[in-house]
């Protein structure tokens, strides 16, 4: 029977499938397995079901003796050395599509919360500081009828655009290629990068992390944005230069930000970014709905089994 190492406790929808077909070992701790653990476990297993937090790099892959497949429980796969996997004939799969709507929901939730200073208002109320109604109490930015700029108009970016349409927003997007369907459905307009930064009231990031997109939003880009702008990132943390973001927030270069992802995860509890009242933060929970996470587990398990059974997976990366 094939041996499979699962790097974290995943929803039962996936565990049940694998348990019935493989000899499985699940890493039961809340924190990710260390590199030493990965090096040890990868030696004997035929399959790994991994998370984005697991660095399956060249060193780890070199230690694999029987590995046939890495099924990544995520849309992204920048935690895996794809070229090394190809070299060793190891199939890599991911779980695209299923988390689109959940992540788009969260992106819009962060947008609304940051625009309306919801988190500081919540804390203020809970702490018993609300003594009377005031005309200038927690003033925020209106969302309805404003301009949304989307960086990366793939599945999730397009889903966010559809939500923005319900708020009668003007939608700009920056993408390598035109999106005629998105333009037809929501009236989106393709623009150059700098124009999007200058014209948008809200900016939502949905591009993959690549060498070209790392630090895509830095000091220069923040200077181009409106002082009333709100930045949302549910893609990958390193796309935004966090030091430049903090400076922009502290100097009122932009109004607010909403982040679900960070340069390093988990973010250090003492990071000065967390002290800003102009930022809404979440612990990388874009896909965290019962439905999305359960379906991701099922997809990852089924693709892993397909490869072990000599069949073509539905969602191959390699």
C-alpha positions in Angstrom: 0.0 0.0 0.0 1.3 3.5 -0.9 2.5 5.6 2.0 1.4 9.3 2.2 2.6 12.0 4.5 0.1 14.8 5.2 1.8 17.9 6.7 -1.2 19.1 8.7 -4.6 18.1 9.9 -6.9 18.7 6.9 -10.8 18.4 6.7 -12.2 15.0 7.0 -13.4 15.1 3.3 -9.8 14.5 2.2 -8.6 12.4 5.1 -11.4 9.8 4.6 -10.4 9.4 0.9 -6.8 8.8 1.7 -7.4 6.7 4.7 -9.4 4.2 2.7 -6.7 3.9 0.0 -3.3 4.5 1.5 -1.2 4.2 4.6 -1.2 7.7 5.9 0.7 9.7 8.5 -0.6 13.1 9.6 1.4 15.7 11.3 -0.8 16.4 14.2 0.8 19.6 15.6 -0.6 23.1 14.9 2.8 24.4 13.7 4.3 23.2 10.4 6.7 20.3 10.4 10.3 21.4 10.4 12.7 20.9 7.5 14.3 18.1 9.4 10.9 16.4 9.7 10.3 16.9 6.0 13.7 15.5 5.1 13.0 12.4 7.3 9.4 11.7 6.1 10.0 12.3 2.4 12.6 9.4 2.2 10.0 6.6 2.3 6.6 8.1 1.2 5.1 7.8 -2.2 3.0 11.0 -1.8 2.9 14.2 0.2 -0.1 16.4 0.8 1.5 19.7 1.6 0.6 23.3 2.6 2.0 26.6 1.4 3.9 26.8 4.7 5.9 23.7 3.8 9.2 24.5 2.0 9.5 21.6 -0.4 12.8 22.9 -1.8 15.6 21.2 -3.8 17.2 19.8 -0.7 14.0 18.2 0.5 13.2 16.8 -3.0 16.7 15.4 -3.3 16.0 13.2 -0.2 13.0 11.7 -1.9 13.5 8.1 -2.9 10.0 6.9 -3.8 8.1 10.1 -4.1 5.6 10.3 -7.1 3.4 13.2 -6.2 3.1 16.4 -4.2 -0.4 17.5 -3.8 -0.4 21.1 -2.6 -3.4 22.2 -0.5 -3.5 25.6 -2.1 -3.8 27.5 -5.4 -0.3 28.8 -5.2 2.8 26.5 -5.3 5.7 28.9 -4.7 6.7 26.7 -1.7 7.7 24.0 -4.1 10.8 23.8 -6.3 9.0 23.0 -9.4 12.0 22.6 -11.6 13.6 20.1 -9.2 10.3 18.2 -9.1 10.2 18.0 -12.9 13.8 16.9 -12.9 12.9 14.0 -10.6 9.7 13.1 -12.4 7.5 14.1 -9.4 4.0 15.3 -10.3 2.9 18.5 -8.5 -0.8 19.4 -8.2 -2.8 22.2 -6.6 -6.4 23.2 -5.8 -7.5 26.1 -8.1 -10.9 27.5 -8.5 -12.6 26.1 -5.4 -11.5 29.0 -3.2 -12.3 31.8 -5.6 -15.6 33.0 -4.1 -14.4 32.6 -0.5 -11.3 34.6 -1.1 -13.2 37.3 -3.0 -15.7 37.5 -0.1 -12.8 38.1 2.3 -11.1 40.7 0.1 -14.3 42.7 0.0 -14.8 42.3 3.7 -11.3 43.7 4.3 -12.1 46.6 1.9 -15.3 47.5 3.7 -13.8 47.1 7.2 -10.7 49.2 6.4 -12.8 51.9 4.6 -15.2 52.3 7.5 -12.6 52.0 10.3 -14.7 49.1 11.6 -12.0 47.4 13.8 -11.1 50.5 15.8 -14.8 51.3 16.2 -15.4 47.8 17.4 -12.6 48.0 20.0 -13.7 51.5 21.1 -17.3 50.2 21.7 -16.2 47.0 23.6 -13.8 48.9 25.8 -16.7 51.1 27.1 -15.3 54.3 25.6 -18.5 55.2 23.7 -20.0 58.0 25.8 -22.0 59.9 23.2 -22.7 60.1 19.4 -20.4 62.6 17.7 -20.4 64.0 14.1 -16.7 63.2 13.6 -16.6 59.8 15.4 -14.7 57.2 13.3 -15.1 58.9 9.9 -14.3 56.6 7.0 -14.4 56.4 3.2 -17.6 55.7 1.2 -17.4 52.7 -1.0 -20.5 53.0 -3.2 -19.9 54.6 -6.5 -16.1 54.8 -6.1 -13.3 53.4 -8.3 -11.8 50.0 -7.6 -8.5 49.1 -9.2 -7.8 45.4 -9.5 -4.2 44.2 -9.9 -4.4 40.7 -11.5 -7.7 40.0 -13.1 -7.7 36.2 -12.8 -10.4 34.1 -11.1 -10.3 35.9 -7.8 -9.8 39.4 -9.1 -12.7 38.9 -11.5 -14.9 37.7 -8.6 -14.0 40.8 -6.6 -15.0 42.9 -9.6 -18.4 41.3 -9.7 -19.0 42.2 -6.1 -17.9 45.7 -6.7 -20.4 46.0 -9.5 -23.1 45.6 -6.8 -21.7 48.8 -5.2 -21.9 50.6 -8.6 -18.1 51.0 -8.6 -16.1 52.0 -11.6 -13.7 49.1 -12.2 -10.2 49.4 -13.5 -7.8 46.5 -13.9 -4.2 45.8 -14.7 -3.3 42.5 -16.3 -0.9 41.1 -18.8 -3.8 40.3 -21.1 -7.2 41.9 -21.8 -10.2 40.3 -20.2 -13.1 40.8 -22.7 -15.6 38.8 -20.6 -14.8 40.9 -17.5 -15.2 44.1 -19.5 -18.6 42.9 -20.9 -20.0 41.7 -17.5 -19.0 44.5 -15.2 -17.8 47.3 -17.6 -14.2 46.9 -16.4 -11.5 48.9 -18.1 -7.9 47.8 -18.7 -5.4 50.5 -17.8 -1.7 50.8 -17.3 -0.3 50.2 -13.8 0.5 53.8 -12.9 -2.9 55.0 -14.1 -4.6 52.4 -11.9 -2.7 53.5 -8.8 -3.4 57.2 -9.5 -7.1 56.8 -10.3 -8.3 54.2 -7.8 -10.0 54.8 -4.5 -9.6 51.2 -3.6 -6.8 48.8 -4.8 -7.1 45.0 -4.5 -4.2 42.7 -5.3 -4.8 39.3 -6.9 -1.6 38.6 -8.8 0.7 35.6 -8.2 4.0 36.0 -6.4 6.8 35.9 -9.0 10.2 37.6 -9.2 8.5 40.4 -11.2 5.7 41.0 -8.6 7.8 40.8 -5.4 7.7 44.3 -3.9 5.5 45.4 -6.7 3.9 48.0 -4.3 6.7 50.0 -2.8 7.5 53.7 -1.9 7.1 54.9 -5.5 3.7 53.2 -5.9 2.4 54.6 -2.6 3.3 58.1 -3.7 1.2 57.7 -6.8 -1.9 56.6 -4.8 -4.6 59.0 -3.5 -4.3 60.0 0.1 -7.8 58.6 0.6 -6.9 55.2 -1.0 -7.4 51.9 0.7 -5.1 49.0 -0.3 -6.2 45.3 0.1 -3.9 42.3 -0.3 -5.2 38.7 -0.2 -2.7 37.4 -2.7 0.9 37.0 -1.3 2.6 39.1 1.3 5.9 39.9 -0.4 4.0 41.7 -3.2 3.7 44.6 -0.9 6.7 46.2 0.7 5.5 46.3 4.3 8.0 48.9 5.5 6.7 51.3 2.7 3.1 50.4 3.6 3.7 51.3 7.3 5.3 54.6 6.2 2.4 55.4 4.0 -0.1 54.7 6.8 1.8 56.7 9.4 2.4 59.7 7.1 -1.2 59.5 5.8 0.0 58.8 2.3 -3.0 56.4 2.0 -6.1 56.1 4.2 -6.0 52.5 5.3 -5.2 48.9 4.3 -6.6 45.4 4.7 -4.1 42.5 4.7 -4.7 38.7 4.9 -1.1 37.9 3.9 2.3 39.1 5.0 6.0 39.0 4.1 6.6 36.5 6.8 3.9 34.3 8.2 2.9 34.3 10.9 3.7 38.0 11.3 5.6 38.8 14.5 3.3 40.0 17.2 5.6 42.9 17.8 5.7 44.0 14.2 5.0 47.8 14.1 2.5 47.3 11.3 0.2 45.7 13.9 0.2 48.9 16.0 -1.4 51.0 13.3 -5.1 51.7 13.8 -5.4 52.2 10.0 -5.0 48.6 9.1 -7.2 45.5 9.3 -5.4 42.2 9.5 -6.3 38.5 9.2 -4.2 35.4 9.6 -4.3 34.2 6.0 -7.9 33.0 6.0 -9.0 33.9 2.5 -10.3 30.4 1.8 -11.4 29.7 5.4 -15.0 28.6 4.9 -16.3 25.1 5.7 -17.2 24.6 2.0 -14.0 25.8 0.4 -11.6 24.1 2.8 -13.5 20.8 2.6 -13.5 20.9 -1.2 -9.8 21.7 -1.3 -9.1 18.7 0.9 -11.2 16.4 -1.4 -9.5 17.8 -4.6 -6.0 17.4 -3.1 -6.7 13.9 -2.0 -8.2 12.8 -5.3 -5.4 14.2 -7.4 -2.8 12.5 -5.1 -4.6 9.2 -5.5 -4.9 9.6 -9.2 -1.1 10.0 -9.6 -0.4 7.1 -7.3 -2.8 5.0 -9.4 -1.0 5.9 -12.7 -3.8 8.3 -13.8 -3.7 11.9 -14.9 -4.6 14.4 -12.1 -7.3 17.0 -12.7 -5.2 19.9 -11.5 -1.5 19.3 -12.5 1.1 22.0 -12.0 3.8 19.9 -13.7 
